[in-house]
Amino acid sequence: MNKINHSLRVIVFTLLTLATVGAVLPARAQDQKPLPYVSAKGEISMPTGFREKMIYIGSWSLQGQMHEVYTQPESLAAYRKTGAFPDGTVLIKEVRAGDSGLKTTGQVRWAKDEDLQCFVMVKDNYNRFPGNPLWQDGWGWALFKADAPMKQVATSYTADCQACHVPAAATDHVFTEGYPILRIHKP
């Protein structure tokens, strides 16, 4: 009788464990929607028309360049609500040549029409591309140069991206202090 009770307990425990795992796994798989601008192999393509489809969230002026950053409206809304970038967030940093001069308001800096390069980050909360050198620290990383604007040229996150983003590790590798719109909820 003791062996039967033990066997029944093992069977019930096993069935409950399998049922729990079965209930959790499909939900997680269901959450893993395809990432925007990303192939099944994890190759990131340059989002076309992003200036019209996305929201401008801020700029940086750096070494005579202007860095202008964009994201999707739904990612901005989610960040404002939760304080975190949701799975599938796309951040585009467009780097343009800059200029400066004296205007009636004083010394100013502005972006010129000359595109230099674009950086694209795609948020991946599920580690969809383990072993892919361009997918680490919860993001996919890509670089597009002006001479071939649709060709992704980054070789690996550690070689091409990590050094610049280490100081922003506490904010999910994004320099959020440059994007006040993430925190401002007023129109």
Secondary structure as a PSIPRED ss2 file (coil, helix, strand):
# PSIPRED VFORMAT (PSIPRED V4.0)

   1 M C   1.000  0.000  0.000
   2 N H   0.000  1.000  0.000
   3 K H   0.000  1.000  0.000
   4 I H   0.000  1.000  0.000
   5 N H   0.000  1.000  0.000
   6 H H   0.000  1.000  0.000
   7 S H   0.000  1.000  0.000
   8 L H   0.000  1.000  0.000
   9 R H   0.000  1.000  0.000
  10 V H   0.000  1.000  0.000
  11 I H   0.000  1.000  0.000
  12 V H   0.000  1.000  0.000
  13 F H   0.000  1.000  0.000
  14 T H   0.000  1.000  0.000
  15 L H   0.000  1.000  0.000
  16 L H   0.000  1.000  0.000
  17 T H   0.000  1.000  0.000
  18 L H   0.000  1.000  0.000
  19 A H   0.000  1.000  0.000
  20 T H   0.000  1.000  0.000
  21 V H   0.000  1.000  0.000
  22 G H   0.000  1.000  0.000
  23 A H   0.000  1.000  0.000
  24 V H   0.000  1.000  0.000
  25 L H   0.000  1.000  0.000
  26 P H   0.000  1.000  0.000
  27 A H   0.000  1.000  0.000
  28 R H   0.000  1.000  0.000
  29 A H   0.000  1.000  0.000
  30 Q H   0.000  1.000  0.000
  31 D H   0.000  1.000  0.000
  32 Q C   1.000  0.000  0.000
  33 K C   1.000  0.000  0.000
  34 P C   1.000  0.000  0.000
  35 L C   1.000  0.000  0.000
  36 P C   1.000  0.000  0.000
  37 Y C   1.000  0.000  0.000
  38 V E   0.000  0.000  1.000
  39 S C   1.000  0.000  0.000
  40 A C   1.000  0.000  0.000
  41 K C   1.000  0.000  0.000
  42 G C   1.000  0.000  0.000
  43 E C   1.000  0.000  0.000
  44 I E   0.000  0.000  1.000
  45 S C   1.000  0.000  0.000
  46 M C   1.000  0.000  0.000
  47 P C   1.000  0.000  0.000
  48 T C   1.000  0.000  0.000
  49 G C   1.000  0.000  0.000
  50 F H   0.000  1.000  0.000
  51 R H   0.000  1.000  0.000
  52 E H   0.000  1.000  0.000
  53 K H   0.000  1.000  0.000
  54 M C   1.000  0.000  0.000
  55 I E   0.000  0.000  1.000
  56 Y E   0.000  0.000  1.000
  57 I E   0.000  0.000  1.000
  58 G E   0.000  0.000  1.000
  59 S E   0.000  0.000  1.000
  60 W E   0.000  0.000  1.000
  61 S E   0.000  0.000  1.000
  62 L E   0.000  0.000  1.000
  63 Q C   1.000  0.000  0.000
  64 G C   1.000  0.000  0.000
  65 Q E   0.000  0.000  1.000
  66 M E   0.000  0.000  1.000
  67 H E   0.000  0.000  1.000
  68 E E   0.000  0.000  1.000
  69 V E   0.000  0.000  1.000
  70 Y E   0.000  0.000  1.000
  71 T E   0.000  0.000  1.000
  72 Q C   1.000  0.000  0.000
  73 P H   0.000  1.000  0.000
  74 E H   0.000  1.000  0.000
  75 S H   0.000  1.000  0.000
  76 L H   0.000  1.000  0.000
  77 A H   0.000  1.000  0.000
  78 A H   0.000  1.000  0.000
  79 Y H   0.000  1.000  0.000
  80 R H   0.000  1.000  0.000
  81 K H   0.000  1.000  0.000
  82 T H   0.000  1.000  0.000
  83 G C   1.000  0.000  0.000
  84 A C   1.000  0.000  0.000
  85 F C   1.000  0.000  0.000
  86 P C   1.000  0.000  0.000
  87 D C   1.000  0.000  0.000
  88 G C   1.000  0.000  0.000
  89 T C   1.000  0.000  0.000
  90 V E   0.000  0.000  1.000
  91 L E   0.000  0.000  1.000
  92 I E   0.000  0.000  1.000
  93 K E   0.000  0.000  1.000
  94 E E   0.000  0.000  1.000
  95 V E   0.000  0.000  1.000
  96 R E   0.000  0.000  1.000
  97 A E   0.000  0.000  1.000
  98 G E   0.000  0.000  1.000
  99 D E   0.000  0.000  1.000
 100 S E   0.000  0.000  1.000
 101 G E   0.000  0.000  1.000
 102 L E   0.000  0.000  1.000
 103 K E   0.000  0.000  1.000
 104 T C   1.000  0.000  0.000
 105 T C   1.000  0.000  0.000
 106 G E   0.000  0.000  1.000
 107 Q E   0.000  0.000  1.000
 108 V E   0.000  0.000  1.000
 109 R E   0.000  0.000  1.000
 110 W E   0.000  0.000  1.000
 111 A E   0.000  0.000  1.000
 112 K E   0.000  0.000  1.000
 113 D E   0.000  0.000  1.000
 114 E E   0.000  0.000  1.000
 115 D E   0.000  0.000  1.000
 116 L E   0.000  0.000  1.000
 117 Q E   0.000  0.000  1.000
 118 C E   0.000  0.000  1.000
 119 F E   0.000  0.000  1.000
 120 V E   0.000  0.000  1.000
 121 M E   0.000  0.000  1.000
 122 V E   0.000  0.000  1.000
 123 K E   0.000  0.000  1.000
 124 D C   1.000  0.000  0.000
 125 N C   1.000  0.000  0.000
 126 Y C   1.000  0.000  0.000
 127 N C   1.000  0.000  0.000
 128 R C   1.000  0.000  0.000
 129 F C   1.000  0.000  0.000
 130 P C   1.000  0.000  0.000
 131 G C   1.000  0.000  0.000
 132 N C   1.000  0.000  0.000
 133 P C   1.000  0.000  0.000
 134 L C   1.000  0.000  0.000
 135 W E   0.000  0.000  1.000
 136 Q E   0.000  0.000  1.000
 137 D C   1.000  0.000  0.000
 138 G C   1.000  0.000  0.000
 139 W E   0.000  0.000  1.000
 140 G E   0.000  0.000  1.000
 141 W E   0.000  0.000  1.000
 142 A E   0.000  0.000  1.000
 143 L E   0.000  0.000  1.000
 144 F E   0.000  0.000  1.000
 145 K E   0.000  0.000  1.000
 146 A C   1.000  0.000  0.000
 147 D C   1.000  0.000  0.000
 148 A C   1.000  0.000  0.000
 149 P C   1.000  0.000  0.000
 150 M C   1.000  0.000  0.000
 151 K C   1.000  0.000  0.000
 152 Q E   0.000  0.000  1.000
 153 V C   1.000  0.000  0.000
 154 A C   1.000  0.000  0.000
 155 T C   1.000  0.000  0.000
 156 S C   1.000  0.000  0.000
 157 Y H   0.000  1.000  0.000
 158 T H   0.000  1.000  0.000
 159 A H   0.000  1.000  0.000
 160 D H   0.000  1.000  0.000
 161 C C   1.000  0.000  0.000
 162 Q H   0.000  1.000  0.000
 163 A H   0.000  1.000  0.000
 164 C H   0.000  1.000  0.000
 165 H H   0.000  1.000  0.000
 166 V H   0.000  1.000  0.000
 167 P H   0.000  1.000  0.000
 168 A H   0.000  1.000  0.000
 169 A H   0.000  1.000  0.000
 170 A H   0.000  1.000  0.000
 171 T H   0.000  1.000  0.000
 172 D C   1.000  0.000  0.000
 173 H C   1.000  0.000  0.000
 174 V C   1.000  0.000  0.000
 175 F C   1.000  0.000  0.000
 176 T H   0.000  1.000  0.000
 177 E H   0.000  1.000  0.000
 178 G H   0.000  1.000  0.000
 179 Y C   1.000  0.000  0.000
 180 P H   0.000  1.000  0.000
 181 I H   0.000  1.000  0.000
 182 L H   0.000  1.000  0.000
 183 R C   1.000  0.000  0.000
 184 I C   1.000  0.000  0.000
 185 H C   1.000  0.000  0.000
 186 K C   1.000  0.000  0.000
 187 P C   1.000  0.000  0.000
